[in-house]
């Protein structure tokens, strides 16, 4: 019995020391992506539920705070869809999130409307296009994008611009637009609202037989108070110099009352890595201070990081290096390092550590890209990487980015690579 207890204690200690407490990380991903967290968006206080959970983890781990309760508050404009929504073709109701998405900039609309079916040739022929616009008042435009055949890039760009014009231009008197597609359905969040709604539909339908469309969607445009969650561990030798780990905890929230977006990989996985490393450093105090910043409002324009760099809780010039943890739940094909070519010496260091320890299948370089929260720090002169995993499941901005299907293949080795990387400074 004594030997068994000793073995368990050794295993627990090894997990903490090696920074690879995978069960702790999995529990975080499972929790954050659960229905109770409402997709971590701005309907039913999903972001606040997530922020409270993260701040409680910080407190349990013993992180220090620059503010009360680790919070840094700020406000955002966001278009939301808090109510039940319906889209019906000839009386048959489609499933939100699975068979249709409402465009994030849509406004409210309720009623039953006749339709005009628009095909590729109707858009490319000026006379047909003008006739469509002249005759669409009070009607819903259904654009059959599934049958577009043009491969010429110039024509494809023209079609894209025309569709955007038909959707939201005040010169087009339609009440709504529906894009019928055979492509994957994805959603997003936006900080503005247009004057009418639009939808994307993917379902086996005979559009020639569609006579009427019934729509019931309520949009609510709000100025919303949200929060970054910031904690830190003080360095033992150089407390005034910081490493920084960031990761956004927000996701897409809910589209109506039925469809919620779990966001397991994007970015519950990054928060899990953030907290996993915080747990490691809590029992292995670092030489330099380390700040852990869980950011809100990434999905609607990387606004949490924008707010942070404009209102930093410590001098940005004290940051030795920053790593952005966003979508780290796979890894079958290794990792990619945004800003790798900008900070070539640090990228070479990563590659050397990885090769010496055989952590990840590959470490791949990429240039600067403003595609996640690191960008706002980089713009302020903070040396930074954004490192994401590659391969595995491809669910992204949809209903299927779930804990149950997220492999977390290289999570442990990625954690150890980060620890070794910071140890070389």
C-alpha positions in Angstrom: 0.0 0.0 0.0 2.8 2.4 1.0 4.6 1.7 -2.3 1.4 2.3 -4.3 0.9 5.7 -2.6 4.5 6.6 -3.2 4.2 5.7 -6.9 1.1 7.9 -7.3 2.9 10.8 -5.6 5.9 10.4 -7.9 3.6 10.4 -11.0 1.8 13.5 -9.8 5.0 15.2 -9.1 6.4 14.2 -12.5 3.4 15.7 -14.2 3.8 19.0 -12.5 7.5 19.2 -12.9 7.4 18.1 -16.6 4.6 20.5 -17.4 2.5 17.8 -19.0 -0.6 17.4 -16.8 -2.7 16.2 -19.7 -5.7 15.2 -17.6 -5.8 18.7 -16.1 -5.7 20.2 -19.6 -8.4 17.9 -20.9 -10.7 18.8 -18.1 -10.2 22.5 -18.9 -11.0 22.0 -22.6 -14.0 19.8 -21.7 -15.4 22.4 -19.3 -14.8 25.5 -21.4 -16.4 23.9 -24.5 -19.4 22.5 -22.6 -23.0 23.9 -23.2 -22.9 25.6 -19.8 -20.4 28.1 -21.1 -22.7 29.2 -24.0 -19.9 29.1 -26.6 -18.0 31.8 -24.6 -19.6 34.6 -26.5 -21.8 37.6 -25.7 -25.2 35.9 -25.4 -26.3 34.7 -22.0 -23.0 36.0 -20.5 -20.9 33.2 -22.0 -17.7 35.3 -21.8 -18.3 36.1 -18.1 -18.9 32.5 -17.2 -15.5 31.6 -18.9 -13.7 34.5 -17.3 -14.9 33.5 -13.8 -13.7 30.0 -14.4 -10.3 31.1 -15.5 -9.9 33.6 -12.7 -10.8 30.8 -10.2 -8.1 28.7 -11.7 -5.6 31.5 -11.4 -6.5 31.9 -7.7 -6.3 28.2 -7.0 -2.8 28.1 -8.6 -1.7 31.1 -6.5 -1.1 33.6 -9.3 -0.7 37.2 -8.4 -3.0 39.9 -9.8 -2.4 43.4 -11.2 -6.1 44.2 -10.6 -9.1 43.1 -8.5 -10.1 39.5 -9.4 -7.6 39.4 -12.3 -10.0 41.3 -14.5 -9.2 44.1 -17.0 -12.6 45.5 -18.2 -13.3 47.1 -21.5 -16.3 47.6 -23.9 -17.1 46.3 -27.4 -19.8 46.7 -29.9 -21.1 43.4 -31.0 -24.1 42.1 -33.1 -25.8 39.2 -31.4 -28.6 36.8 -32.0 -30.1 35.9 -28.6 -33.5 34.6 -29.7 -34.9 31.6 -31.4 -34.4 31.8 -35.2 -36.2 30.2 -38.1 -35.6 29.8 -41.8 -38.1 27.8 -43.8 -38.3 26.8 -47.5 -41.8 26.0 -48.6 -42.8 25.4 -45.0 -39.9 23.1 -44.2 -37.7 24.4 -41.3 -33.9 24.2 -41.6 -31.7 23.5 -38.6 -29.6 26.5 -37.5 -25.9 25.9 -37.5 -26.2 22.6 -39.3 -28.2 23.6 -42.4 -27.9 27.3 -42.4 -25.9 30.2 -40.9 -27.2 33.8 -40.5 -24.6 36.3 -41.6 -23.0 37.9 -38.5 -23.8 41.5 -39.6 -27.5 40.7 -40.2 -30.4 42.7 -38.8 -33.8 41.5 -37.7 -36.6 40.3 -40.1 -39.8 38.4 -39.7 -42.3 37.3 -42.4 -42.9 35.1 -45.4 -41.6 36.3 -48.7 -41.5 35.4 -52.4 -38.1 34.6 -53.9 -36.0 35.4 -56.9 -33.5 32.7 -57.9 -30.2 34.1 -59.1 -27.6 32.0 -61.0 -24.1 32.8 -62.2 -25.2 34.1 -65.6 -27.7 36.4 -64.0 -24.8 38.1 -62.2 -22.4 38.3 -65.1 -24.9 39.7 -67.6 -25.5 43.4 -66.9 -29.0 43.4 -68.3 -30.1 40.4 -66.2 -28.5 41.9 -63.1 -30.3 45.2 -63.6 -33.6 43.3 -64.1 -33.0 41.3 -60.9 -32.4 44.5 -58.9 -35.4 46.2 -60.4 -37.8 43.3 -59.6 -36.6 42.3 -56.1 -38.4 44.7 -53.9 -40.0 42.9 -51.0 -38.5 39.6 -52.1 -35.7 37.3 -51.0 -32.8 36.8 -53.4 -31.5 33.2 -53.5 -28.1 33.1 -55.1 -27.2 29.5 -56.2 -23.5 29.6 -55.6 -23.3 25.8 -55.7 -23.4 25.9 -59.5 -20.8 28.6 -60.1 -18.4 27.3 -62.7 -16.0 30.2 -63.3 -12.3 29.4 -62.6 -10.9 32.7 -63.7 -9.8 34.7 -60.6 -10.9 38.0 -62.0 -14.4 36.7 -62.6 -14.5 35.0 -59.2 -13.5 38.3 -57.6 -16.3 40.1 -59.6 -18.9 37.6 -58.4 -17.8 38.0 -54.8 -18.1 41.8 -55.0 -21.5 41.5 -56.7 -22.8 39.2 -54.0 -21.7 41.6 -51.3 -23.4 44.4 -53.2 -26.7 42.5 -53.5 -26.7 41.5 -49.9 -26.3 44.8 -48.2 -26.4 47.8 -50.6 -29.3 50.2 -50.0 -29.7 50.4 -53.8 -30.9 46.8 -53.8 -34.6 46.7 -52.5 -34.7 43.0 -51.5 -35.6 42.1 -47.9 -32.9 39.5 -47.5 -30.4 37.4 -49.4 -29.7 33.6 -49.2 -26.5 32.1 -50.5 -27.0 28.4 -51.4 -23.7 26.6 -51.3 -22.0 23.2 -51.3 -19.2 24.5 -49.2 -18.6 24.1 -45.4 -20.8 26.3 -43.2 -18.8 28.5 -40.9 -19.7 31.4 -38.6 -18.0 34.5 -37.1 -18.7 37.5 -35.0 -18.8 41.2 -36.0 -18.9 44.6 -34.4 -21.5 46.2 -36.7 -25.0 45.6 -38.1 -26.3 46.0 -41.6 -29.8 47.1 -42.6 -31.1 43.6 -43.6 -30.2 40.0 -43.0 -28.4 37.4 -45.1 -28.0 33.7 -44.8 -25.9 30.8 -46.1 -27.7 27.5 -46.7 -26.2 24.0 -47.2 -28.9 21.4 -47.7 -30.1 19.1 -50.5 -32.8 21.3 -52.0 -34.5 21.7 -55.4 -34.3 25.5 -55.7 -36.5 25.5 -58.8 -39.4 24.3 -56.6 -39.0 26.9 -53.9 -41.7 29.5 -54.0 -41.6 31.2 -50.6 -39.2 31.6 -47.7 -40.2 32.2 -44.1 -37.7 34.1 -41.9 -37.8 34.9 -38.2 -34.5 36.3 -36.9 -34.0 38.8 -34.2 -30.6 40.6 -34.0 -29.5 42.6 -31.0 -26.7 45.2 -31.4 -25.2 45.9 -28.1 -22.4 47.8 -26.4 -21.0 45.1 -24.2 -18.7 45.1 -21.2 -16.2 42.2 -21.3 -12.9 41.5 -19.7 -9.3 40.2 -20.2 -8.1 37.9 -17.3 -4.5 38.6 -16.3 -2.4 36.9 -13.7 1.3 36.5 -13.1 4.1 34.6 -11.3 6.9 36.8 -9.9 10.4 35.8 -11.0 12.9 34.7 -8.5 15.9 36.6 -9.9 14.6 39.2 -12.4 11.0 40.1 -11.4 11.0 43.2 -13.5 11.4 41.3 -16.8 8.6 39.3 -18.2 7.8 36.3 -20.4 4.2 36.5 -21.5 1.8 33.8 -22.5 -1.5 34.8 -24.1 -4.5 33.0 -25.5 -8.0 34.1 -26.2 -10.8 32.4 -24.3 -13.7 33.9 -26.2 -15.4 32.0 -29.1 -18.5 32.5 -31.3 -21.1 32.1 -28.6 -24.7 31.2 -29.6 -26.6 31.7 -32.9 -30.2 31.8 -31.6 -31.3 29.6 -28.7 -30.3 26.2 -30.2 -26.9 26.5 -31.9 -23.9 27.0 -29.7 -20.3 26.8 -30.9 -18.1 24.8 -28.5 -14.7 26.1 -29.6 -12.7 23.2 -28.2 -9.6 23.7 -30.4 -10.4 27.4 -31.0 -9.5 28.3 -28.3 -10.2 26.2 -25.2 -7.1 24.3 -26.1 -5.0 27.5 -25.9 -6.4 28.4 -22.5 -5.7 24.8 -21.4 -2.1 25.3 -22.4 -2.0 28.6 -20.7 -3.3 27.2 -17.4 -1.2 24.0 -17.7 2.0 26.1 -17.9 0.7 28.3 -15.0 0.3 25.2 -13.0 3.9 24.1 -13.8 5.5 27.5 -13.0 3.5 27.8 -9.8 5.5 24.9 -8.4 8.7 25.7 -10.4 9.2 29.4 -9.9 10.8 31.0 -13.0 13.9 33.2 -13.0 11.9 35.9 -14.9 8.3 36.9 -14.1 5.7 35.2 -16.3 2.3 36.9 -17.1 -0.6 34.8 -18.2 -3.2 36.8 -20.2 -6.5 35.2 -21.2 -8.0 37.6 -23.8 -11.5 38.3 -24.7 -12.9 39.6 -28.1 -10.4 37.9 -30.4 -13.1 36.5 -32.6 -14.6 39.9 -33.4 -11.4 41.7 -34.4 -8.6 40.8 -31.9 -10.0 43.6 -29.7 -9.0 42.2 -26.3 -5.3 42.4 -27.2 -5.9 45.8 -28.7 -7.3 47.0 -25.5 -4.5 45.4 -23.5 -1.6 47.0 -25.4 -3.4 50.4 -25.2 -3.8 49.9 -21.4 -1.0 47.6 -20.3 -0.9 46.5 -16.7 2.9 46.6 -16.8 5.4 48.3 -19.2 5.4 46.5 -22.6 9.1 47.3 -22.8 9.7 44.8 -20.0 8.5 41.9 -22.1 11.5 39.7 -23.2 9.3 37.4 -25.3 5.6 36.6 -25.9 4.0 33.4 -27.2 0.4 33.3 -28.4 -1.4 30.0 -27.8 -4.2 29.7 -30.2 -5.5 26.4 -31.6 -3.0 24.0 -30.1 -5.2 20.9 -29.8 -3.8 18.7 -32.6 -0.2 18.4 -33.8 0.0 15.3 -36.0 1.9 17.5 -38.5 3.8 19.5 -36.0 3.6 23.2 -35.4 3.8 26.4 -37.4 5.5 29.5 -36.0 4.1 32.9 -37.1 6.9 35.6 -36.9 9.4 32.7 -37.2 11.2 34.5 -40.0 11.1 37.8 -38.1 12.8 36.4 -35.1 15.0 33.9 -36.9 17.4 33.3 -33.9 14.5 32.4 -31.6 13.0 30.2 -34.3 16.3 28.4 -34.8 16.4 27.9 -31.0 13.0 26.3 -31.1 14.1 24.0 -33.9 17.2 23.0 -32.0 15.4 22.2 -28.8 12.8 20.2 -30.7 15.3 18.2 -32.6 17.4 17.4 -29.5 14.4 16.2 -27.6 12.3 14.7 -30.4 9.2 16.5 -29.2 7.2 17.4 -32.3 7.1 15.9 -35.8 8.1 19.3 -37.3 8.6 23.0 -36.5 7.6 25.1 -39.5 8.4 28.7 -40.2 6.0 31.5 -41.3 6.4 35.2 -41.7 4.5 38.0 -40.0 0.7 37.7 -40.1 -1.9 39.7 -38.2 -4.2 36.7 -37.7 -4.4 36.4 -33.9 -3.8 38.3 -30.7 0.0 38.4 -30.9 -0.4 40.9 -33.7 -1.3 43.8 -31.5 1.7 43.2 -29.2 4.0 42.8 -32.2 2.8 46.2 -33.6 3.9 47.7 -30.3 7.4 46.3 -30.7 7.0 43.3 -28.4 9.0 40.3 -29.7 6.5 37.5 -30.2 5.5 34.2 -31.8 2.1 32.8 -32.6 2.5 29.0 -32.6 -0.4 26.7 -33.7 -0.6 23.0 -34.2 -1.2 21.4 -37.6 -3.0 18.3 -38.8 -5.8 16.3 -37.2 -9.4 17.4 -37.1 -10.4 20.3 -39.4 -13.4 21.6 -37.5 -13.2 25.4 -37.4 -15.9 28.0 -36.6 -18.6 25.4 -36.7 -20.7 23.3 -34.4 -18.2 20.4 -34.6 -15.2 21.8 -32.8 -15.9 19.6 -29.8 -13.9 18.2 -26.9 -14.9 14.7 -27.8 -13.1 14.8 -31.2 -10.1 16.9 -30.3 -7.1 14.6 -30.1 -4.6 16.9 -28.2 -2.0 14.7 -29.9 1.1 16.8 -29.2 -0.2 18.9 -26.3 2.3 17.4 -23.7 5.3 17.8 -26.0 4.3 21.3 -27.0 4.1 22.2 -23.3 7.6 20.8 -22.7 9.0 22.6 -25.8 7.7 25.9 -24.4 9.3 25.3 -21.0 12.6 24.4 -22.5 12.4 27.5 -24.8 11.9 29.9 -21.9 14.7 28.2 -20.0 17.2 29.1 -22.7 16.7 32.9 -22.2 
